[in-house]
């Protein structure tokens, strides 16, 4: 059951109707309404996940039970016991993730490195969403241990946090500190929330089934046989994939946020116009925000961050991005993708440090404030910086999209070899470029209207062009979006890209 399916739309309509009955029809007290609502959403989330394969519900429940019962704050008097519980709470989810996702990869790599005959692998089916819900379980266990979060007393609340169906299979990765407090509040279905949530959901679906899925036809064809196409066509396919993965994943995130909003819950934004970034550091503050902040808080900072010298900082950056690449997939192409971004982050840190030092050493002009003179100046030529950053990101996407290193090399050889071949200007690529430019402009305007500064404000309205559906032209625009989905959606059933992670 995916968001872009009739079965999900029926399922979600039934969930909303049930939530409305619980809060507005059943004769229950306020506390009992919340309790019944939480139990129902927990069951509905398991139905949603089990629709794909009910066998993996046991795995989801097992990770939930381990995280719930092992989490405990650090006790100095019983430090050994606290560390054992932390080890169980962290080790078991990592073991589950490692066995299902990385066992065959590491065995194959080890055998190839030492020339050993490879034994038969486990060939396990990768459970959908395992990378996401294990990370949520890990963050909860670590936060409780470090005293950043009180231990959750209600198992239903915790189980709902881990399995909440809008974000269960592809994020965004939700922190317990952001979600659990909402379960102690009156979160119900209202017309205002439905109006906003449906618009966000439809906006995400438009990005997924109209743009991303139609682009996938062209991208898949070129990456499967890159030698057949001209260098220009391969370049267009690389650009198209950059748009496809953004529309696909941000579209899913929008749909997840919209679903949660309809039900009365708020999820944090996962994308913030990443292709307007002026450098790689800014890109990772705008792309897959929930993952980048998770890696920073639970990997980069515990490794030492930038507190132990410049060389150690660069090592920490590389380790974080290499593991971030491996998180996306068990393949050397993902490791290379993460390594390229890690190296780029190190280079940017070096460049920024050298500029700061040069500005600090420069004697301030007459009448110039010393502190002002020492401030880091913005990137010279903002448009050029954005273009260079996007070119690097698109180059890295080749390794991310390729199914193997050999395929990535073939795409690169055709791209930079200036070779002849089939020339194909895919119309959907041009349409997508235009629509990306228009939607970016609309999002920037919406952000300016929200806070007057053009920065993300933290509210749903500031992230999306939410319309007042009581007005005629707002309804026209909303139904035009629905019409585009019905008329132009790709019906080939292309799965969400991040389902495989």
NURO-818828 format. One record per residue (C-alpha): residue number from 1; x, y, z negated; residue in one letter; chain. Coordinates in steps of 0.1 Angstrom, whole numbers. Example, Ala and Ser with C-alpha at 12.3 -4.5 7.8 and 13.67 -1.06 7.14 Angstrom:
PT    k      X      Y      Z  r  c
PT    1    123    -45    -78  A  A
PT    2    137    -11    -71  S  A
//
This chain:
PT    k      X      Y      Z  r  c
PT    1      0      0      0  X  A
PT    2     16     32     12  X  A
PT    3      4     68      8  X  A
PT    4     -2     70     46  X  A
PT    5    -27     41     46  X  A
PT    6    -64     38     45  X  A
PT    7    -61     13     16  X  A
PT    8    -43     39     -5  X  A
PT    9    -68     66      2  X  A
PT   10    -96     43     -9  X  A
PT   11    -76     33    -40  X  A
PT   12    -68     69    -49  X  A
PT   13   -105     80    -44  X  A
PT   14   -115     53    -68  X  A
PT   15    -89     63    -94  X  A
PT   16   -100    100    -92  X  A
PT   17   -137     89    -96  X  A
PT   18   -128     67   -126  X  A
PT   19   -109     95   -142  X  A
PT   20   -138    118   -137  X  A
PT   21   -161     93   -153  X  A
PT   22   -138     89   -183  X  A
PT   23   -136    126   -190  X  A
PT   24   -170    138   -180  X  A
PT   25   -195    110   -183  X  A
PT   26   -185     84   -210  X  A
PT   27   -195     94   -245  X  A
PT   28   -160     93   -260  X  A
PT   29   -141    116   -284  X  A
PT   30   -113    137   -270  X  A
PT   31    -86    114   -284  X  A
PT   32   -103     82   -271  X  A
PT   33   -108     98   -237  X  A
PT   34    -71    104   -234  X  A
PT   35    -63     68   -246  X  A
PT   36    -88     52   -222  X  A
PT   37    -74     74   -193  X  A
PT   38    -38     64   -200  X  A
PT   39    -47     27   -202  X  A
PT   40    -66     30   -169  X  A
PT   41    -38     48   -152  X  A
PT   42    -13     22   -164  X  A
PT   43    -34     -6   -150  X  A
PT   44    -40     13   -118  X  A
PT   45     -3     18   -114  X  A
PT   46      4    -19   -118  X  A
PT   47    -24    -26    -92  X  A
PT   48     -7     -2    -68  X  A
PT   49     27    -18    -73  X  A
PT   50     14    -53    -73  X  A
PT   51     -4    -47    -40  X  A
PT   52     30    -51    -23  X  A
PT   53     42    -82    -42  X  A
PT   54     26    -91    -76  X  A
PT   55     56   -112    -85  X  A
PT   56     78    -81    -92  X  A
PT   57     53    -68   -118  X  A
PT   58     71    -91   -142  X  A
PT   59    104    -74   -134  X  A
PT   60     88    -40   -139  X  A
PT   61     73    -50   -172  X  A
PT   62    105    -66   -183  X  A
PT   63    126    -34   -177  X  A
PT   64     98    -14   -195  X  A
PT   65     99    -37   -226  X  A
PT   66    137    -37   -229  X  A
PT   67    139      1   -226  X  A
PT   68    110      6   -251  X  A
PT   69    123    -17   -278  X  A
PT   70    160    -10   -275  X  A
PT   71    158     28   -275  X  A
PT   72    168     43   -308  X  A
PT   73    187     74   -320  X  A
PT   74    223     72   -329  X  A
PT   75    227     62   -366  X  A
PT   76    261     70   -380  X  A
PT   77    255     46   -409  X  A
PT   78    247     18   -386  X  A
PT   79    268     28   -356  X  A
PT   80    276     -7   -344  X  A
PT   81    239    -16   -344  X  A
PT   82    231     16   -325  X  A
PT   83    257      9   -299  X  A
PT   84    244    -27   -295  X  A
PT   85    209    -14   -288  X  A
PT   86    222     12   -264  X  A
PT   87    242    -14   -246  X  A
PT   88    211    -36   -242  X  A
PT   89    190     -6   -231  X  A
PT   90    216      4   -205  X  A
PT   91    231    -29   -196  X  A
PT   92    199    -49   -188  X  A
PT   93    184    -24   -163  X  A
PT   94    219    -20   -147  X  A
PT   95    222    -58   -145  X  A
PT   96    188    -62   -129  X  A
PT   97    196    -35   -104  X  A
PT   98    230    -50    -97  X  A
PT   99    217    -85    -91  X  A
PT  100    189    -76    -68  X  A
PT  101    207    -48    -49  X  A
PT  102    245    -53    -50  X  A
PT  103    253    -90    -57  X  A
PT  104    255   -101    -21  X  A
PT  105    273    -70    -11  X  A
PT  106    301    -73    -37  X  A
PT  107    305   -111    -31  X  A
PT  108    308   -105      7  X  A
PT  109    333    -76      2  X  A
PT  110    354    -97    -22  X  A
PT  111    355   -126      1  X  A
PT  112    365   -105     31  X  A
PT  113    392    -87     11  X  A
PT  114    409   -119      1  X  A
PT  115    401   -141     31  X  A
PT  116    379   -165     11  X  A
PT  117    351   -184     27  X  A
PT  118    319   -166     17  X  A
PT  119    294   -188     -3  X  A
PT  120    257   -186      3  X  A
PT  121    243   -153    -11  X  A
PT  122    213   -150    -32  X  A
PT  123    194   -133     -4  X  A
PT  124    170   -117    -29  X  A
PT  125    142    -94    -17  X  A
PT  126    148    -59    -29  X  A
PT  127    119    -48    -51  X  A
PT  128    104    -15    -39  X  A
PT  129    113     14    -62  X  A
PT  130    138     -6    -84  X  A
PT  131    164     22    -81  X  A
PT  132    139     48    -93  X  A
PT  133    123     31   -123  X  A
PT  134    156     17   -136  X  A
PT  135    170     52   -136  X  A
PT  136    140     65   -155  X  A
PT  137    144     37   -181  X  A
PT  138    181     45   -184  X  A
PT  139    176     83   -189  X  A
PT  140    150     76   -216  X  A
PT  141    173     52   -235  X  A
PT  142    203     76   -233  X  A
PT  143    183    107   -243  X  A
PT  144    168     89   -273  X  A
PT  145    203     77   -284  X  A
PT  146    218    112   -281  X  A
PT  147    190    128   -300  X  A
PT  148    177    149   -270  X  A
PT  149    143    131   -272  X  A
PT  150    123    115   -300  X  A
PT  151    115     78   -296  X  A
PT  152     81     73   -280  X  A
PT  153     58     54   -304  X  A
PT  154     31     45   -279  X  A
PT  155     40     16   -256  X  A
PT  156     11     26   -233  X  A
PT  157     25     61   -229  X  A
PT  158     60     47   -222  X  A
PT  159     47     21   -198  X  A
PT  160     27     47   -179  X  A
PT  161     58     70   -177  X  A
PT  162     78     42   -161  X  A
PT  163     51     30   -137  X  A
PT  164     31     62   -129  X  A
PT  165     21     52    -94  X  A
PT  166     25     86    -75  X  A
PT  167     63     85    -81  X  A
PT  168     69     48    -88  X  A
PT  169     83     36    -55  X  A
PT  170    103     65    -42  X  A
PT  171    105     92    -68  X  A
PT  172    110    120    -76  X  A
PT  173    129    106   -106  X  A
PT  174    110    119   -136  X  A
PT  175    126    125   -170  X  A
PT  176    108    113   -201  X  A
PT  177    111    148   -216  X  A
PT  178     91    162   -187  X  A
PT  179     64    136   -185  X  A
PT  180     57    121   -220  X  A
PT  181     46    155   -236  X  A
PT  182     19    158   -209  X  A
PT  183      3    126   -222  X  A
PT  184     -4    144   -255  X  A
PT  185    -23    171   -237  X  A
PT  186    -57    173   -222  X  A
PT  187    -49    164   -186  X  A
PT  188    -80    158   -165  X  A
PT  189    -93    160   -130  X  A
PT  190   -106    195   -122  X  A
PT  191   -118    211    -89  X  A
PT  192    -90    236    -91  X  A
PT  193    -63    209    -94  X  A
PT  194    -80    188    -67  X  A
PT  195    -80    218    -43  X  A
PT  196    -43    223    -48  X  A
PT  197    -33    187    -50  X  A
PT  198    -51    177    -18  X  A
PT  199    -35    205      1  X  A
PT  200      0    195    -11  X  A
PT  201     -8    158     -3  X  A
PT  202    -21    167     32  X  A
PT  203     10    189     38  X  A
PT  204     33    160     29  X  A
PT  205     13    135     51  X  A
PT  206     16    159     81  X  A
PT  207     54    160     76  X  A
PT  208     56    122     74  X  A
PT  209     32    107     99  X  A
PT  210     33    135    125  X  A
PT  211     69    147    125  X  A
PT  212     91    121    108  X  A
PT  213     74     90    123  X  A
PT  214     73    104    159  X  A
PT  215    110    114    156  X  A
PT  216    118     78    144  X  A
PT  217    110     64    179  X  A
PT  218    137     85    195  X  A
PT  219    162     81    167  X  A
PT  220    159     44    165  X  A
PT  221    163     39    202  X  A
PT  222    195     60    204  X  A
PT  223    211     46    173  X  A
PT  224    204     10    185  X  A
PT  225    222     15    218  X  A
PT  226    242     47    216  X  A
PT  227    264     38    246  X  A
PT  228    234     41    270  X  A
PT  229    229     78    262  X  A
PT  230    248    109    271  X  A
PT  231    267    128    244  X  A
PT  232    241    156    244  X  A
PT  233    213    131    239  X  A
PT  234    231    115    210  X  A
PT  235    237    149    194  X  A
PT  236    199    156    197  X  A
PT  237    192    122    181  X  A
PT  238    216    131    152  X  A
PT  239    198    164    147  X  A
PT  240    165    146    150  X  A
PT  241    175    122    122  X  A
PT  242    184    151    100  X  A
PT  243    149    165    105  X  A
PT  244    133    130    102  X  A
PT  245    148    121     69  X  A
PT  246    140    155     54  X  A
PT  247    104    153     67  X  A
PT  248    101    117     56  X  A
PT  249    114    120     21  X  A
PT  250    102    155     13  X  A
PT  251     69    144     27  X  A
PT  252     67    115      3  X  A
PT  253     77    138    -26  X  A
PT  254     50    163    -16  X  A
PT  255     24    135    -15  X  A
PT  256     35    122    -49  X  A
PT  257     34    157    -64  X  A
PT  258      0    163    -48  X  A
PT  259    -14    130    -61  X  A
PT  260     -1    137    -97  X  A
PT  261    -16    172    -95  X  A
PT  262    -50    159    -86  X  A
PT  263    -49    137   -117  X  A
PT  264    -38    165   -139  X  A
PT  265     -1    158   -141  X  A
PT  266     29    179   -130  X  A
PT  267     60    165   -113  X  A
PT  268     91    185   -106  X  A
PT  269     99    196    -71  X  A
PT  270    124    174    -53  X  A
PT  271    134    196    -23  X  A
PT  272    140    233    -20  X  A
PT  273    147    242     17  X  A
PT  274    181    223     17  X  A
PT  275    190    232     53  X  A
PT  276    192    269     42  X  A
PT  277    222    260     19  X  A
PT  278    254    280     24  X  A
PT  279    277    253     11  X  A
PT  280    276    216      1  X  A
PT  281    273    225    -36  X  A
PT  282    242    244    -29  X  A
PT  283    229    217     -7  X  A
PT  284    229    192    -36  X  A
PT  285    210    217    -57  X  A
PT  286    183    217    -30  X  A
PT  287    183    181    -17  X  A
PT  288    168    152    -37  X  A
PT  289    170    175    -68  X  A
PT  290    158    148    -92  X  A
PT  291    187    125    -82  X  A
PT  292    214    151    -81  X  A
PT  293    204    164   -116  X  A
PT  294    203    128   -129  X  A
PT  295    238    121   -116  X  A
PT  296    251    153   -130  X  A
PT  297    236    148   -165  X  A
PT  298    241    110   -169  X  A
PT  299    273    104   -149  X  A
PT  300    293    135   -140  X  A
PT  301    291    152   -174  X  A
PT  302    297    120   -195  X  A
PT  303    328    114   -173  X  A
PT  304    341    148   -185  X  A
PT  305    326    171   -159  X  A
PT  306    349    201   -155  X  A
PT  307    360    202   -191  X  A
PT  308    392    182   -188  X  A
PT  309    412    200   -161  X  A
PT  310    409    206   -124  X  A
PT  311    423    172   -113  X  A
PT  312    400    153   -136  X  A
PT  313    370    174   -123  X  A
PT  314    378    164    -87  X  A
PT  315    380    128    -97  X  A
PT  316    347    130   -116  X  A
PT  317    331    146    -85  X  A
PT  318    344    118    -62  X  A
PT  319    333     90    -86  X  A
PT  320    298    106    -90  X  A
PT  321    293    110    -52  X  A
PT  322    307     75    -44  X  A
PT  323    283     59    -69  X  A
PT  324    256     82    -56  X  A
PT  325    262     69    -21  X  A
PT  326    262     33    -33  X  A
PT  327    229     39    -51  X  A
PT  328    214     46    -17  X  A
PT  329    224     13     -3  X  A
PT  330    247    -17     -6  X  A
PT  331    269    -10     23  X  A
PT  332    303      7     31  X  A
PT  333    286     32     53  X  A
PT  334    268     46     22  X  A
PT  335    300     46      3  X  A
PT  336    316     66     31  X  A
PT  337    286     90     32  X  A
PT  338    290     96     -6  X  A
PT  339    328     99     -3  X  A
PT  340    325    126     25  X  A
PT  341    301    146      3  X  A
PT  342    324    142    -27  X  A
PT  343    354    154     -7  X  A
PT  344    334    184      5  X  A
PT  345    324    193    -30  X  A
PT  346    360    191    -41  X  A
PT  347    371    213    -12  X  A
PT  348    344    238    -20  X  A
PT  349    354    239    -57  X  A
PT  350    390    246    -46  X  A
PT  351    380    273    -22  X  A
PT  352    358    290    -48  X  A
PT  353    385    288    -74  X  A
PT  354    411    304    -50  X  A
PT  355    387    332    -41  X  A
PT  356    380    339    -78  X  A
PT  357    417    340    -85  X  A
PT  358    424    363    -56  X  A
PT  359    396    386    -66  X  A
PT  360    408    386   -102  X  A
PT  361    444    394    -92  X  A
PT  362    432    422    -69  X  A
PT  363    436    456    -84  X  A
PT  364    401    473    -86  X  A
PT  365    396    504    -65  X  A
PT  366    394    538    -80  X  A
PT  367    362    541   -100  X  A
PT  368    353    504    -96  X  A
PT  369    342    484   -126  X  A
PT  370    367    456   -134  X  A
PT  371    340    431   -141  X  A
PT  372    322    439   -109  X  A
PT  373    354    436    -89  X  A
PT  374    360    401   -104  X  A
PT  375    327    388    -94  X  A
PT  376    326    362    -67  X  A
PT  377    315    378    -34  X  A
PT  378    289    360    -13  X  A
PT  379    298    339     17  X  A
PT  380    309    362     45  X  A
PT  381    285    356     74  X  A
PT  382    256    339     57  X  A
PT  383    241    325     89  X  A
PT  384    275    310     99  X  A
PT  385    279    294     65  X  A
PT  386    245    278     68  X  A
PT  387    253    265    103  X  A
PT  388    286    250     92  X  A
PT  389    270    234     62  X  A
PT  390    242    219     83  X  A
PT  391    267    206    109  X  A
PT  392    286    188     81  X  A
PT  393    255    174     66  X  A
PT  394    243    162    100  X  A
PT  395    277    145    107  X  A
PT  396    274    127     73  X  A
PT  397    239    115     82  X  A
PT  398    253     94    110  X  A
PT  399    269     71     83  X  A
PT  400    237     72     63  X  A
PT  401    215     62     92  X  A
PT  402    238     36    108  X  A
PT  403    230      0     99  X  A
PT  404    267     -8     99  X  A
PT  405    301      8    102  X  A
PT  406    304     -5    137  X  A
PT  407    272     13    147  X  A
PT  408    284     45    131  X  A
PT  409    317     43    150  X  A
PT  410    298     37    183  X  A
PT  411    276     67    177  X  A
PT  412    306     89    168  X  A
PT  413    325     77    199  X  A
PT  414    296     86    222  X  A
PT  415    289    119    204  X  A
PT  416    325    132    206  X  A
PT  417    336    114    237  X  A
PT  418    317    137    261  X  A
PT  419    305    107    279  X  A
PT  420    278    104    306  X  A
PT  421    246     84    301  X  A
PT  422    209     87    300  X  A
PT  423    198    123    293  X  A
PT  424    166    125    273  X  A
PT  425    153    158    258  X  A
PT  426    128    143    234  X  A
PT  427     98    166    232  X  A
PT  428     91    158    196  X  A
PT  429    126    169    186  X  A
PT  430    119    204    201  X  A
PT  431     84    205    184  X  A
PT  432    100    195    151  X  A
PT  433    127    222    153  X  A
PT  434    100    249    159  X  A
PT  435     78    236    131  X  A
PT  436    107    233    107  X  A
PT  437    116    269    114  X  A
PT  438     79    281    109  X  A
PT  439     73    260     78  X  A
PT  440    106    273     63  X  A
PT  441     95    308     69  X  A
PT  442     61    302     53  X  A
PT  443     77    286     23  X  A
PT  444    102    315     18  X  A
PT  445     73    340     21  X  A
PT  446     53    319     -5  X  A
PT  447     82    319    -28  X  A
PT  448     86    357    -25  X  A
PT  449     49    362    -31  X  A
PT  450     52    341    -62  X  A
PT  451     80    359    -80  X  A
PT  452     91    387    -58  X  A
PT  453    127    375    -56  X  A
PT  454    126    346    -32  X  A
PT  455    138    321    -58  X  A
PT  456    119    290    -68  X  A
PT  457     96    299    -96  X  A
PT  458     88    265   -110  X  A
PT  459     51    265   -103  X  A
PT  460     32    245    -77  X  A
PT  461     19    276    -60  X  A
PT  462     54    289    -54  X  A
PT  463     65    257    -37  X  A
PT  464     37    253    -12  X  A
PT  465     15    275      9  X  A
PT  466    -16    267    -12  X  A
PT  467    -47    283      3  X  A
PT  468    -80    294    -12  X  A
PT  469   -104    269      3  X  A
PT  470   -134    291     -6  X  A
PT  471   -124    313     24  X  A
PT  472   -133    305     60  X  A
PT  473    -99    308     76  X  A
PT  474    -83    288     48  X  A
PT  475   -107    260     55  X  A
PT  476    -99    262     92  X  A
PT  477    -62    259     86  X  A
PT  478    -67    230     62  X  A
PT  479    -89    210     86  X  A
PT  480    -65    218    115  X  A
PT  481    -38    201     95  X  A
PT  482    -61    171     90  X  A
PT  483    -69    171    127  X  A
PT  484    -32    171    136  X  A
PT  485    -27    141    114  X  A
PT  486    -56    122    130  X  A
PT  487    -47    132    165  X  A
PT  488     -9    131    165  X  A
PT  489      0    106    138  X  A
PT  490     23     77    149  X  A
PT  491      4     45    143  X  A
PT  492     34     22    145  X  A
PT  493     35     19    108  X  A
PT  494     70     33    102  X  A
PT  495     78     28     64  X  A
PT  496     91     55     42  X  A
PT  497    129     57     45  X  A
PT  498    135     57      8  X  A
PT  499    114     26      2  X  A
PT  500    146      6      9  X  A
PT  501    165     23    -19  X  A
//
